[in-house]
């Protein structure tokens, strides 16, 4: 169901309607067939973290790395569409740049910004988990995220996927539905861990208080804020003169 203010999905429906060759039938926006209906043997896999607490820590660390790698400057330098501005990361950066009573080296404001960014990303990760749990077409492949994406971890996951790919379709479907397979056990563990995620406490690993990394990112953020405000004033001036 589409709501009248769901601009993202409404626009996407229009894009599909105008780009799809018409045979005279009206476009309804309803999916008429899965890939299987066209004769394809489709097998879906979800790389599922075995420990959701560790996964949240990985998510937080990724947010820190994005800031170290220049997310704030990217937001200021590159033109962003309205849709992109609402995306996680960019949205929090813009809120930070548009904050009231801004001052340089405002570590408290920067801490709040990082916290909002990490929280929004973790919530998105949670929604992804819930979405995959509801879809029985996906085989859950356990991944030990505590190993930090090591080659051994990747190899274990790849071997599990190749095992399922090598099964006949009938055997694959049978294993996907049985209650005592790794798929079923991983699903149960993942779902049960969700109940305790409220106890997660975010802890920075890169942009720690007093670190050179934090000082560099904070200084660059101040410079980006000045540039952003200057650009904003120039745009407002152009609008008034036109």
Backbone as numpy.savetxt, mean C-alpha at the origin, in Angstrom:
# Nx Ny Nz CAx CAy CAz Cx Cy Cz
-21.60 -1.99 -6.29 -22.44 -0.80 -6.29 -21.56 0.45 -6.29
-21.94 1.42 -7.11 -21.21 2.68 -7.19 -22.05 3.80 -6.59
-21.42 4.64 -5.79 -22.11 5.78 -5.20 -21.78 7.04 -6.00
-22.66 8.02 -5.92 -22.53 9.21 -6.76 -21.28 10.03 -6.48
-20.71 9.89 -5.27 -19.50 10.65 -4.95 -18.22 9.81 -5.00
-18.34 8.59 -5.53 -17.18 7.72 -5.67 -16.49 8.04 -7.01
-15.81 9.19 -7.05 -15.26 9.71 -8.30 -14.22 8.78 -8.90
-13.43 8.14 -8.08 -12.37 7.27 -8.60 -12.97 6.14 -9.43
-13.94 5.41 -8.86 -14.52 4.27 -9.57 -15.44 4.70 -10.71
-16.14 5.82 -10.53 -16.98 6.33 -11.61 -16.14 6.69 -12.83
-15.03 7.34 -12.58 -14.15 7.71 -13.69 -13.57 6.47 -14.36
-13.21 5.48 -13.55 -12.66 4.25 -14.11 -13.69 3.54 -14.98
-14.95 3.53 -14.55 -16.01 2.91 -15.35 -16.16 3.62 -16.69
-16.08 4.95 -16.67 -16.19 5.70 -17.92 -15.01 5.40 -18.85
-13.81 5.28 -18.26 -12.63 4.96 -19.07 -12.81 3.62 -19.76
-13.29 2.62 -19.01 -13.49 1.29 -19.58 -14.58 1.32 -20.64
-15.67 2.06 -20.35 -16.79 2.12 -21.28 -16.38 2.73 -22.62
-15.58 3.81 -22.57 -15.19 4.49 -23.79 -14.07 3.78 -24.55
-13.30 2.94 -23.84 -12.17 2.27 -24.48 -12.49 0.85 -24.93
-13.67 0.34 -24.56 -14.05 -1.02 -24.92 -14.91 -1.01 -26.18
-14.51 -1.78 -27.20 -15.32 -1.84 -28.42 -16.74 -2.29 -28.10
-17.72 -1.60 -28.66 -19.12 -1.90 -28.37 -19.72 -2.78 -29.45
-20.52 -3.77 -29.04 -21.23 -4.61 -30.00 -22.71 -4.25 -30.05
-22.99 -3.03 -29.54 -24.37 -2.58 -29.51 -25.02 -2.73 -28.15
-24.39 -3.54 -27.28 -24.95 -3.73 -25.94 -24.52 -2.58 -25.03
-25.36 -2.26 -24.08 -25.06 -1.17 -23.15 -24.01 -1.61 -22.16
-23.11 -0.70 -21.80 -22.07 -1.00 -20.80 -22.69 -0.92 -19.42
-22.55 -1.99 -18.65 -23.17 -2.03 -17.32 -22.17 -1.87 -16.20
-20.87 -2.05 -16.49 -19.87 -1.98 -15.43 -19.76 -3.26 -14.64
-20.53 -4.26 -14.99 -20.52 -5.54 -14.28 -19.61 -6.51 -15.01
-18.73 -7.17 -14.25 -17.81 -8.16 -14.84 -18.60 -9.35 -15.35
-18.40 -9.70 -16.61 -19.20 -10.76 -17.23 -18.53 -12.12 -17.20
-17.23 -12.19 -16.96 -16.58 -13.49 -16.96 -15.18 -13.44 -16.38
-14.79 -14.49 -15.67 -13.44 -14.58 -15.13 -12.53 -15.17 -16.22
-11.22 -15.11 -15.97 -10.27 -15.64 -16.94 -10.50 -17.12 -17.20
-10.94 -17.83 -16.15 -11.18 -19.26 -16.31 -12.24 -19.53 -17.38
-13.20 -18.61 -17.53 -14.27 -18.82 -18.50 -13.74 -18.77 -19.93
-12.52 -18.25 -20.10 -11.92 -18.19 -21.43 -10.92 -19.33 -21.66
-10.90 -20.28 -20.72 -10.05 -21.45 -20.89 -8.68 -21.36 -20.26
-8.42 -20.32 -19.47 -7.12 -20.16 -18.83 -7.10 -20.88 -17.48
-5.96 -21.48 -17.15 -5.77 -22.12 -15.84 -5.12 -21.09 -14.92
-5.95 -20.37 -14.19 -5.48 -19.26 -13.35 -5.24 -19.75 -11.93
-4.06 -19.46 -11.38 -3.73 -19.83 -10.01 -3.17 -18.61 -9.29
-3.81 -18.26 -8.20 -3.48 -17.01 -7.49 -2.78 -17.32 -6.17
-1.76 -16.52 -5.86 -0.99 -16.73 -4.63 -0.84 -15.41 -3.86
-0.89 -15.53 -2.56 -0.68 -14.38 -1.68 0.50 -14.68 -0.77
1.56 -13.86 -0.88 2.73 -14.03 0.00 2.37 -13.46 1.36
2.07 -14.34 2.29 1.51 -13.94 3.58 2.57 -13.96 4.68
2.76 -12.84 5.38 3.72 -12.82 6.49 3.29 -13.76 7.61
4.25 -14.52 8.12 3.93 -15.47 9.19 3.74 -14.77 10.53
4.25 -13.57 10.67 4.13 -12.81 11.92 3.70 -11.39 11.58
2.46 -11.04 11.90 1.94 -9.74 11.52 2.58 -8.60 12.30
3.05 -8.86 13.50 3.78 -7.83 14.26 5.06 -7.46 13.52
5.80 -8.48 13.07 7.03 -8.24 12.32 6.72 -7.54 11.00
5.59 -7.92 10.42 5.20 -7.29 9.15 4.91 -5.80 9.35
4.25 -5.44 10.43 3.98 -4.03 10.73 5.29 -3.27 10.89
6.27 -3.91 11.52 7.58 -3.27 11.69 8.24 -3.04 10.33
8.07 -4.01 9.42 8.60 -3.87 8.05 7.92 -2.70 7.34
6.60 -2.58 7.51 5.84 -1.49 6.90 6.34 -0.14 7.42
6.53 -0.03 8.72 7.03 1.21 9.31 8.41 1.57 8.77
9.27 0.56 8.67 10.63 0.79 8.18 10.61 1.24 6.71
9.70 0.68 5.94 9.58 1.08 4.53 9.18 2.55 4.44
8.28 3.00 5.31 7.88 4.41 5.31 9.08 5.31 5.62
9.90 4.89 6.57 11.09 5.67 6.90 12.03 5.75 5.70
12.21 4.63 5.02 13.10 4.61 3.85 12.57 5.51 2.73
11.27 5.55 2.56 10.68 6.42 1.55 11.00 7.89 1.84
10.98 8.25 3.11 11.31 9.63 3.49 12.80 9.90 3.29
13.63 8.94 3.65 15.07 9.09 3.44 15.38 9.23 1.95
14.62 8.52 1.12 14.85 8.54 -0.33 14.19 9.71 -1.05
13.58 10.62 -0.28 13.12 11.87 -0.89 11.65 12.00 -1.20
10.77 11.35 -0.42 9.34 11.44 -0.68 8.82 12.87 -0.59
9.30 13.63 0.39 8.81 15.00 0.56 9.19 15.85 -0.64
10.44 15.75 -1.07 10.89 16.55 -2.23 10.17 16.11 -3.50
9.95 14.83 -3.64 9.22 14.33 -4.81 7.83 14.95 -4.88
7.18 15.08 -3.73 5.84 15.66 -3.67 5.82 17.12 -4.11
6.90 17.83 -3.80 6.98 19.25 -4.11 7.41 19.48 -5.56
8.36 18.69 -6.04 8.97 18.94 -7.35 8.07 18.49 -8.50
7.43 17.32 -8.36 6.67 16.76 -9.48 5.20 17.16 -9.40
4.59 17.49 -10.54 3.16 17.80 -10.55 2.34 16.55 -10.26
1.45 16.63 -9.31 0.66 15.47 -8.90 -0.81 15.70 -9.25
-1.43 14.71 -9.85 -2.85 14.81 -10.14 -3.65 14.78 -8.84
-4.92 15.16 -8.92 -5.77 15.15 -7.72 -5.85 13.76 -7.12
-5.91 12.74 -7.99 -6.00 11.36 -7.51 -4.74 10.95 -6.76
-3.57 11.31 -7.32 -2.30 10.95 -6.69 -2.14 11.67 -5.35
-2.60 12.89 -5.27 -2.49 13.66 -4.02 -3.24 13.00 -2.87
-4.22 12.16 -3.19 -4.99 11.49 -2.15 -4.38 10.15 -1.76
-3.33 9.73 -2.46 -2.70 8.45 -2.17 -1.93 8.51 -0.85
-1.83 7.36 -0.19 -1.09 7.28 1.08 0.36 7.70 0.83
0.87 8.53 1.69 2.22 9.06 1.56 2.15 10.48 1.06
1.69 10.67 -0.17 1.55 12.02 -0.72 0.55 12.83 0.10
-0.55 12.20 0.49 -1.56 12.92 1.26 -0.99 13.42 2.58
-0.25 12.56 3.27 0.33 12.97 4.56 1.40 14.04 4.38
2.18 13.96 3.29 3.20 14.98 3.02 2.53 16.33 2.80
1.46 16.35 2.01 0.77 17.61 1.73 0.14 18.20 2.99
-0.38 17.35 3.84 -0.91 17.83 5.12 0.19 18.46 5.96
1.36 17.84 5.93 2.51 18.36 6.68 2.97 19.71 6.10
3.03 19.80 4.78 3.47 21.04 4.14 2.46 22.17 4.33
1.19 21.83 4.48 0.13 22.84 4.64 -0.20 23.12 6.11
0.62 22.63 7.03 0.31 22.78 8.45 0.32 24.26 8.86
-0.45 24.55 9.87 -0.51 25.92 10.41 0.70 26.18 11.31
1.09 27.44 11.39 2.17 27.89 12.29 3.46 27.08 12.08
3.81 26.85 10.82 5.02 26.08 10.51 6.27 26.85 10.91
7.25 26.12 11.39 8.55 26.71 11.73 9.64 25.70 11.42
10.87 26.20 11.26 11.97 25.32 10.91 12.37 24.42 12.07
12.89 23.27 11.72 13.37 22.28 12.70 12.27 21.91 13.70
11.04 21.86 13.20 9.91 21.51 14.06 9.79 19.99 14.12
10.56 19.42 15.02 10.62 17.96 15.10 9.30 17.36 15.56
8.56 18.09 16.39 7.27 17.58 16.87 6.29 17.42 15.71
6.23 18.42 14.82 5.34 18.35 13.65 5.78 17.23 12.71
7.10 17.06 12.58 7.62 16.01 11.72 7.32 14.63 12.30
7.42 14.50 13.63 7.08 13.24 14.29 5.62 12.87 14.06
4.74 13.88 14.16 3.32 13.63 13.94 3.06 13.20 12.50
3.75 13.84 11.57 3.63 13.50 10.15 4.06 12.06 9.89
5.22 11.66 10.43 5.69 10.28 10.23 4.70 9.30 10.84
4.21 9.62 12.03 3.25 8.74 12.69 1.99 8.55 11.87
1.48 9.64 11.30 0.27 9.56 10.46 0.53 8.73 9.21
1.70 8.93 8.61 2.09 8.20 7.40 2.16 6.70 7.68
2.84 6.34 8.76 2.99 4.93 9.10 1.65 4.29 9.47
0.83 5.02 10.24 -0.47 4.48 10.64 -1.37 4.23 9.44
-1.39 5.18 8.50 -2.22 5.02 7.31 -1.75 3.83 6.48
-0.44 3.64 6.40 0.11 2.52 5.61 -0.21 1.19 6.28
-0.12 1.14 7.61 -0.46 -0.09 8.32 -1.95 -0.42 8.16
-2.79 0.59 8.20 -4.23 0.35 8.01 -4.51 -0.21 6.61
-3.77 0.30 5.62 -3.94 -0.20 4.27 -3.49 -1.66 4.18
-2.38 -1.98 4.85 -1.88 -3.36 4.87 -2.91 -4.28 5.53
-3.56 -3.78 6.57 -4.59 -4.57 7.25 -5.77 -4.84 6.33
-6.20 -3.82 5.58 -7.31 -4.00 4.65 -6.95 -5.00 3.55
-5.68 -4.97 3.12 -5.24 -5.95 2.12 -5.36 -7.37 2.66
-4.90 -7.55 3.91 -4.99 -8.87 4.54 -6.43 -9.34 4.56
-7.34 -8.46 5.00 -8.75 -8.83 5.11 -9.33 -9.19 3.74
-8.92 -8.44 2.72 -9.43 -8.69 1.37 -9.00 -10.07 0.88
-7.72 -10.40 1.08 -7.22 -11.70 0.61 -7.83 -12.85 1.41
-8.06 -12.63 2.72 -8.65 -13.68 3.53 -10.05 -14.05 3.05
-10.75 -13.08 2.49 -12.11 -13.33 2.02 -12.14 -14.03 0.66
-11.02 -14.05 -0.03 -10.99 -14.62 -1.38 -10.37 -16.01 -1.34
-11.21 -17.02 -1.48 -10.74 -18.40 -1.38 -9.94 -18.83 -2.61
-9.90 -18.01 -3.66 -9.14 -18.36 -4.86 -7.64 -18.26 -4.63
-7.23 -17.54 -3.60 -5.81 -17.34 -3.34 -5.25 -18.42 -2.43
-4.10 -18.94 -2.80 -3.34 -19.84 -1.93 -2.39 -18.99 -1.11
-2.45 -19.12 0.20 -1.59 -18.36 1.08 -0.23 -19.04 1.22
0.81 -18.34 0.79 2.18 -18.87 0.88 2.86 -18.18 2.06
3.23 -18.92 3.12 3.84 -18.30 4.29 5.23 -17.72 3.99
5.47 -16.50 4.48 6.76 -15.83 4.29 7.24 -15.31 5.64
8.45 -15.68 6.01 9.04 -15.25 7.28 9.65 -13.85 7.09
8.87 -12.81 7.38 9.35 -11.44 7.17 10.42 -11.02 8.17
10.57 -11.78 9.24 11.61 -11.44 10.23 13.01 -11.61 9.66
13.11 -12.35 8.54 14.41 -12.55 7.90 14.79 -11.38 6.99
13.90 -10.40 6.88 14.23 -9.19 6.13 14.36 -9.38 4.64
13.55 -10.26 4.06 13.59 -10.46 2.61 14.86 -11.12 2.13
15.39 -12.04 2.90 16.62 -12.72 2.53 16.40 -13.62 1.31
17.51 -14.01 0.71 17.44 -14.88 -0.47 16.84 -16.23 -0.11
17.15 -16.72 1.09 16.61 -18.01 1.52 15.10 -17.94 1.67
14.59 -16.82 2.21 13.15 -16.64 2.38 12.46 -16.61 1.03
13.04 -15.89 0.08 12.47 -15.80 -1.26 12.45 -17.16 -1.94
13.50 -17.94 -1.71 13.59 -19.26 -2.34 12.52 -20.20 -1.79
12.26 -20.13 -0.49 11.23 -20.99 0.12 9.87 -20.66 -0.47
9.57 -19.35 -0.60 8.29 -18.94 -1.16 8.16 -19.34 -2.62
9.25 -19.15 -3.37 9.24 -19.51 -4.79 9.02 -21.01 -4.96
9.65 -21.83 -4.13 9.50 -23.28 -4.21 8.05 -23.70 -3.92
7.44 -23.02 -2.94 6.05 -23.33 -2.59 5.12 -23.02 -3.76
5.36 -21.89 -4.42 4.54 -21.51 -5.57 4.73 -22.50 -6.72
5.99 -22.86 -6.98 6.27 -23.79 -8.08 5.65 -25.16 -7.82
5.60 -25.55 -6.55 4.97 -26.83 -6.20 3.49 -26.81 -6.61
2.79 -25.74 -6.26 1.37 -25.63 -6.58 1.14 -25.47 -8.08
2.04 -24.79 -8.75 1.92 -24.63 -10.20 2.07 -25.98 -10.91
2.88 -26.86 -10.33 3.14 -28.15 -10.96 2.04 -29.17 -10.75
1.07 -28.90 -9.87 -0.02 -29.84 -9.63 -1.02 -29.81 -10.79
-1.72 -30.89 -10.95 -2.84 -30.87 -11.90 -3.90 -29.93 -11.36
-4.78 -29.46 -12.22 -5.81 -28.53 -11.77 -6.69 -29.14 -10.69
-7.04 -30.39 -10.87 -7.89 -31.07 -9.89 -7.21 -31.17 -8.54
-5.92 -31.56 -8.53 -5.19 -31.68 -7.27 -4.96 -30.31 -6.64
-4.71 -29.30 -7.47 -4.53 -27.94 -6.98 -5.78 -27.44 -6.25
-6.94 -27.64 -6.88 -8.21 -27.20 -6.28 -8.48 -27.98 -5.00
-8.13 -29.27 -5.00 -8.35 -30.10 -3.81 -7.50 -29.59 -2.63
-6.22 -29.30 -2.89 -5.34 -28.83 -1.82 -5.74 -27.44 -1.36
-6.23 -26.63 -2.28 -6.63 -25.26 -1.94 -7.80 -25.25 -0.96
-8.63 -26.28 -1.02 -9.85 -26.32 -0.21 -9.72 -27.17 1.05
-8.69 -28.00 1.12 -8.55 -28.87 2.30 -8.16 -28.07 3.54
-8.66 -28.47 4.73 -8.44 -27.69 5.95 -7.07 -27.87 6.61
-6.29 -28.86 6.21 -5.02 -29.13 6.89 -3.80 -28.86 6.01
-3.94 -28.13 4.96 -2.80 -27.78 4.12 -2.10 -26.53 4.68
-0.91 -26.24 4.16 -0.20 -25.03 4.57 -1.02 -23.77 4.28
-1.76 -23.81 3.17 -2.61 -22.68 2.81 -3.63 -22.39 3.91
-4.35 -23.44 4.34 -5.38 -23.28 5.35 -4.79 -22.88 6.70
-3.67 -23.50 7.07 -3.03 -23.17 8.35 -2.54 -21.73 8.36
-1.93 -21.29 7.25 -1.43 -19.92 7.17 -2.57 -18.93 7.27
-3.69 -19.23 6.64 -4.87 -18.37 6.72 -5.35 -18.25 8.17
-5.44 -19.38 8.85 -5.93 -19.38 10.23 -5.01 -18.58 11.15
-3.70 -18.79 10.98 -2.73 -18.08 11.82 -2.81 -16.58 11.57
-2.89 -16.21 10.29 -2.95 -14.80 9.94 -4.19 -14.14 10.54
-5.32 -14.82 10.43 -6.57 -14.26 10.96 -6.54 -14.16 12.47
-5.98 -15.17 13.14 -5.93 -15.15 14.61 -5.00 -14.06 15.12
-3.91 -13.79 14.40 -2.98 -12.75 14.83 -3.59 -11.35 14.73
-4.59 -11.21 13.85 -5.21 -9.91 13.66 -5.82 -9.36 14.94
-6.26 -10.24 15.83 -6.90 -9.80 17.07 -5.94 -9.09 18.01
-4.64 -9.38 17.87 -3.68 -8.78 18.80 -2.92 -7.60 18.25
-3.28 -7.14 17.03 -2.50 -6.09 16.39 -2.66 -4.72 17.04
-3.70 -4.57 17.87 -3.88 -3.30 18.57 -2.75 -3.05 19.58
-2.04 -4.11 19.93 -0.94 -3.99 20.89 0.37 -3.57 20.24
0.36 -3.46 18.91 1.60 -3.09 18.21 2.03 -1.67 18.59
3.32 -1.52 18.87 3.89 -0.21 19.19 4.95 0.14 18.15
4.71 1.23 17.45 5.64 1.65 16.41 6.95 2.14 17.03
8.06 1.74 16.43 9.37 2.15 16.91 10.29 2.40 15.73
10.80 3.60 15.64 11.64 3.96 14.50 12.97 3.23 14.55
13.46 2.90 13.33 14.74 2.21 13.22 15.77 3.03 12.45
15.31 3.97 11.62 16.23 4.77 10.79 16.23 6.23 11.22
15.04 6.83 11.24 14.91 8.25 11.59 14.74 8.40 13.10
15.74 7.91 13.83 15.69 7.97 15.28 16.10 9.35 15.79
15.65 9.68 16.95 15.90 11.01 17.52 17.39 11.29 17.63
17.83 12.43 17.08 19.22 12.84 17.14 20.11 12.22 16.08
19.57 11.35 15.23 20.39 10.68 14.22 20.68 11.62 13.05
21.79 11.35 12.35 22.14 12.15 11.16 21.06 12.02 10.10
20.48 10.81 9.98 19.44 10.60 8.97 18.24 11.50 9.23
17.82 11.58 10.48 16.67 12.43 10.82 17.00 13.90 10.57
18.20 14.32 10.96 18.58 15.73 10.77 18.60 16.10 9.28
19.10 15.18 8.44 19.14 15.46 7.00 17.73 15.54 6.41
16.88 14.60 6.78 15.52 14.58 6.23 14.73 15.78 6.72
14.92 16.15 7.98 14.22 17.30 8.55 14.66 18.60 7.88
15.95 18.74 7.63 16.46 19.94 6.95 15.92 20.02 5.52
15.88 18.88 4.84 15.36 18.86 3.48 13.86 19.15 3.48
13.15 18.67 4.50 11.71 18.93 4.60 11.45 20.42 4.80
12.29 21.09 5.60 12.15 22.54 5.79 12.36 23.28 4.47
13.37 22.86 3.72 13.64 23.49 2.43 12.47 23.25 1.47
11.93 22.04 1.48 10.79 21.71 0.62 9.55 22.52 1.01
9.40 22.74 2.31 8.25 23.53 2.77 8.33 24.96 2.24
9.51 25.54 2.30 9.71 26.90 1.77 9.39 26.96 0.28
9.89 25.96 -0.44 9.64 25.91 -1.88 8.15 25.70 -2.18
7.50 24.85 -1.40 6.09 24.56 -1.60 5.24 25.82 -1.38
5.51 26.53 -0.30 4.76 27.75 0.01 4.99 28.80 -1.07
6.23 28.92 -1.55 6.55 29.87 -2.61 5.78 29.54 -3.88
5.76 28.26 -4.26 5.02 27.82 -5.44 3.52 28.08 -5.29
3.04 27.86 -4.10 1.62 28.05 -3.82 1.22 29.51 -3.96
2.07 30.41 -3.44 1.80 31.84 -3.54 1.85 32.31 -4.99
2.80 31.77 -5.75 2.90 32.14 -7.17 1.64 31.73 -7.94
1.12 30.54 -7.64 -0.10 30.08 -8.31 -1.30 30.95 -7.95
-1.37 31.35 -6.68 -2.48 32.20 -6.23 -2.40 33.58 -6.89
-1.17 34.09 -7.05 -0.98 35.39 -7.70 -1.39 35.33 -9.16
-1.03 34.23 -9.84 -1.40 34.08 -11.26 -2.90 34.00 -11.43
-3.59 33.33 -10.51 -5.04 33.21 -10.59 -5.70 34.58 -10.44
-5.16 35.38 -9.50 -5.75 36.71 -9.27 -5.54 37.64 -10.46
-4.37 37.54 -11.09 -4.05 38.43 -12.22 -4.80 38.03 -13.49
-5.27 36.77 -13.55 -6.01 36.32 -14.72 -7.50 36.36 -14.47
